[in-house]
Amino acid sequence: MKIVRNDALIKRNATISQYVLFAALATLVIGIYFTITKNSADEIGWAYLFLIPAYILVQVSISMGNRWSRSPRPDEVVSQSLKGLDNDFTLYIHTTAVPHLLVGPAGVWIIKTYYQSGRIYLDEKKKTLKQKGGGNFFTKLFASEGIGDVQHDSEILLKRLDTYFQKREIPNIQDVKMVNVFSHPDVKIEAKDYAEAITTSEKLKDFMRRAAKQVNMPLAEIEQITAKLPNK
């Protein structure tokens, strides 16, 4: 498998995430200082001018850290999980409009990564993915462990990729597929009837090999797409 990765972007954002973390800690310390040392309501009000931004900065730093700094990063998980696929596959990491794009005999796939633990199941009424377990309320609040709106995220990525393909004059691809990959060792997936593909990082390579047998996109069509995508 060939990999085209934007290392400069990854390095830059990892550095930014560290700066955001330092800013969050500094703001939090100042806010706590005002809380401890001030007595009147007006004086304590100054504490909130620091504590509220501190909370926001903490959330941003956690989100950025999970994506750009924590090892293994999501892109490292994906590339390692797909290691061993033949060279007709190309994995694009932060070089297109979506974080992880795979083009090859299995077709065109957007790969979304999740590190949530616990039980991932399908809400039959709402037809959405839900998470049960995997940490308490405070863990999910402060460690960004909630699963979020999976389908909405997919819609955003599909629109971005479609616009990107149009700008690069890539032939209209009607069947861009989505796969949601969970990499936490303690995750349990119970959502076989969900509208999008779901698998674990350990099973991702086998999943793509099975998909390649079903789709079997011709090499000429693969090259027609990859020729207009970044090559470094």
C-alpha positions as CSV (number, residue, x, y, z in Angstrom):
1,M,0.0,0.0,0.0
2,K,1.2,3.5,-0.9
3,I,0.8,6.3,1.7
4,V,0.7,10.0,0.9
5,R,0.9,11.9,4.2
6,N,1.1,15.5,5.1
7,D,3.8,15.3,7.7
8,A,4.3,19.1,7.8
9,L,0.6,19.6,8.8
10,I,0.8,16.9,11.4
11,K,3.9,18.4,13.0
12,R,2.6,21.9,12.9
13,N,-0.7,21.0,14.5
14,A,1.0,18.9,17.2
15,T,3.0,22.0,18.1
16,I,-0.1,24.2,18.2
17,S,-1.8,21.6,20.4
18,Q,1.0,21.9,22.9
19,Y,0.8,25.7,23.0
20,V,-3.0,25.5,23.5
21,L,-2.4,23.1,26.4
22,F,0.1,25.5,28.1
23,A,-2.3,28.4,27.6
24,A,-5.2,26.3,29.1
25,L,-3.1,25.4,32.2
26,A,-1.9,29.0,32.7
27,T,-5.4,30.4,32.4
28,L,-6.7,27.7,34.8
29,V,-4.1,28.5,37.4
30,I,-4.9,32.2,37.3
31,G,-8.6,31.4,37.6
32,I,-8.0,29.2,40.6
33,Y,-5.8,31.8,42.2
34,F,-8.5,34.4,41.9
35,T,-11.0,32.0,43.4
36,I,-8.9,31.3,46.4
37,T,-7.6,34.8,47.1
38,K,-10.7,36.9,46.4
39,N,-13.6,37.2,48.8
40,S,-16.2,39.6,47.4
41,A,-18.6,38.6,44.6
42,D,-17.1,41.3,42.3
43,E,-13.6,40.0,42.9
44,I,-14.6,36.4,42.4
45,G,-16.2,37.5,39.1
46,W,-12.7,38.0,37.8
47,A,-12.1,34.3,38.4
48,Y,-14.8,33.4,35.9
49,L,-13.1,35.6,33.3
50,F,-10.3,33.0,33.4
51,L,-12.0,29.8,34.4
52,I,-14.5,29.9,31.5
53,P,-11.8,30.4,28.8
54,A,-9.7,27.8,30.6
55,Y,-12.4,25.2,30.2
56,I,-12.8,26.0,26.5
57,L,-9.0,25.9,26.0
58,V,-8.9,22.5,27.8
59,Q,-11.5,21.1,25.5
60,V,-9.6,22.4,22.4
61,S,-6.3,21.1,23.7
62,I,-7.7,17.6,24.4
63,S,-9.4,17.4,21.0
64,M,-6.2,18.6,19.2
65,G,-4.0,16.4,21.4
66,N,-6.1,13.3,20.6
67,R,-5.8,14.0,16.9
68,W,-2.3,15.3,16.5
69,S,-0.1,14.5,19.5
70,R,-1.2,11.3,21.3
71,S,0.5,8.2,20.1
72,P,-0.6,6.3,18.2
73,R,-2.4,9.1,16.4
74,P,-5.5,8.3,14.4
75,D,-3.5,8.3,11.1
76,E,-0.9,6.0,12.6
77,V,-3.7,3.6,13.7
78,V,-5.2,3.6,10.2
79,S,-1.9,3.2,8.3
80,Q,-0.8,0.4,10.7
81,S,-4.2,-1.4,10.4
82,L,-4.0,-1.3,6.6
83,K,-0.3,-2.4,6.4
84,G,0.0,-5.3,4.0
85,L,-2.5,-4.2,1.4
86,D,-1.1,-4.3,-2.1
87,N,0.2,-1.3,-4.0
88,D,-3.0,-0.8,-5.9
89,F,-4.2,0.8,-2.7
90,T,-3.3,4.4,-1.8
91,L,-4.0,5.9,1.6
92,Y,-4.1,9.7,1.7
93,I,-3.6,11.2,5.2
94,H,-4.5,14.8,5.6
95,T,-3.7,15.5,2.0
96,T,-7.2,15.8,0.6
97,A,-10.4,17.3,2.0
98,V,-10.8,14.5,4.5
99,P,-8.4,13.2,7.1
100,H,-8.2,9.6,5.8
101,L,-9.0,8.6,2.2
102,L,-8.4,5.2,0.7
103,V,-8.5,4.6,-3.0
104,G,-8.0,1.2,-4.5
105,P,-9.6,-2.0,-5.7
106,A,-12.2,-1.7,-2.9
107,G,-13.3,1.7,-4.4
108,V,-13.1,5.1,-2.7
109,W,-13.4,5.1,1.1
110,I,-13.5,7.8,3.7
111,I,-12.1,6.3,6.9
112,K,-13.3,7.8,10.2
113,T,-11.6,6.9,13.4
114,Y,-12.9,6.7,17.0
115,Y,-11.2,5.8,20.2
116,Q,-14.4,5.4,22.3
117,S,-14.7,2.4,24.5
118,G,-17.7,0.6,25.9
119,R,-20.7,-0.7,23.9
120,I,-21.4,0.9,20.6
121,Y,-24.9,0.1,19.5
122,L,-27.7,1.1,17.1
123,D,-30.6,3.1,18.4
124,E,-33.4,1.4,16.4
125,K,-35.8,4.3,16.7
126,K,-33.4,7.1,15.7
127,K,-31.2,4.9,13.5
128,T,-28.1,6.5,15.1
129,L,-25.1,5.1,16.9
130,K,-25.0,5.4,20.6
131,Q,-22.4,4.6,23.2
132,K,-23.0,2.9,26.6
133,G,-20.2,2.7,29.2
134,G,-16.7,3.7,28.4
135,G,-16.3,6.2,31.2
136,N,-18.4,8.3,33.5
137,F,-20.0,11.7,32.8
138,F,-17.0,13.7,33.8
139,T,-14.6,11.5,31.7
140,K,-16.8,12.1,28.6
141,L,-17.1,15.8,29.4
142,F,-13.4,16.5,30.0
143,A,-11.8,13.9,27.9
144,S,-13.9,14.3,24.7
145,E,-14.9,10.6,24.8
146,G,-18.5,11.1,23.6
147,I,-19.2,9.5,20.2
148,G,-21.0,12.5,18.8
149,D,-23.3,12.6,15.8
150,V,-21.7,10.0,13.5
151,Q,-24.1,10.4,10.6
152,H,-23.8,14.2,10.6
153,D,-20.0,14.0,10.6
154,S,-20.2,11.7,7.6
155,E,-22.5,14.1,5.7
156,I,-20.0,16.9,6.2
157,L,-17.0,14.8,5.1
158,L,-18.9,13.6,2.0
159,K,-19.7,17.2,1.0
160,R,-16.1,18.3,1.5
161,L,-14.8,15.5,-0.6
162,D,-17.3,16.0,-3.4
163,T,-16.3,19.7,-3.6
164,Y,-12.6,18.7,-3.5
165,F,-13.1,16.2,-6.3
166,Q,-14.9,18.8,-8.4
167,K,-12.1,21.3,-8.1
168,R,-9.6,18.7,-9.2
169,E,-11.8,17.6,-12.0
170,I,-12.0,14.1,-10.8
171,P,-14.7,12.0,-12.6
172,N,-18.0,12.0,-10.7
173,I,-17.8,9.1,-8.2
174,Q,-21.3,8.1,-7.2
175,D,-20.4,5.5,-4.6
176,V,-17.9,7.0,-2.1
177,K,-18.2,4.8,0.9
178,M,-17.7,5.4,4.6
179,V,-16.2,3.1,7.3
180,N,-16.2,3.9,11.0
181,V,-13.1,2.4,12.7
182,F,-13.0,1.9,16.5
183,S,-9.5,1.4,17.9
184,H,-10.0,1.2,21.6
185,P,-9.2,-2.3,22.9
186,D,-12.3,-2.3,25.2
187,V,-14.9,-1.4,22.6
188,K,-17.8,-3.8,21.7
189,I,-19.7,-3.1,18.5
190,E,-23.3,-4.1,18.3
191,A,-24.6,-2.2,15.2
192,K,-24.5,-4.6,12.2
193,D,-27.6,-3.0,10.7
194,Y,-26.2,0.6,10.8
195,A,-26.3,2.4,7.5
196,E,-22.5,2.8,7.4
197,A,-19.8,0.2,7.7
198,I,-18.4,-0.3,11.2
199,T,-15.3,-2.3,12.2
200,T,-12.4,-2.3,14.6
201,S,-8.8,-1.3,13.7
202,E,-7.7,-4.9,14.0
203,K,-10.2,-6.0,11.4
204,L,-9.9,-3.1,9.0
205,K,-7.5,-4.7,6.6
206,D,-9.6,-7.8,6.2
207,F,-12.6,-5.7,5.7
208,M,-11.0,-3.9,2.8
209,R,-9.8,-7.1,1.3
210,R,-13.3,-8.4,1.3
211,A,-14.6,-5.1,-0.1
212,A,-12.0,-5.3,-2.9
213,K,-13.3,-8.8,-4.0
214,Q,-16.8,-7.4,-4.2
215,V,-16.1,-4.1,-5.9
216,N,-12.9,-4.9,-7.8
217,M,-12.4,-1.4,-9.2
218,P,-10.3,-1.6,-12.5
219,L,-6.8,-0.4,-12.3
220,A,-7.4,2.1,-15.1
221,E,-10.2,3.7,-13.0
222,I,-8.0,3.8,-9.9
223,E,-5.2,5.5,-11.8
224,Q,-7.6,8.0,-13.3
225,I,-8.5,9.1,-9.7
226,T,-5.1,8.9,-8.1
227,A,-3.4,10.8,-11.0
228,K,-5.3,13.9,-9.9
229,L,-4.7,13.5,-6.2
230,P,-1.6,14.6,-4.3
231,N,1.4,12.3,-4.7
232,K,3.6,13.5,-1.9
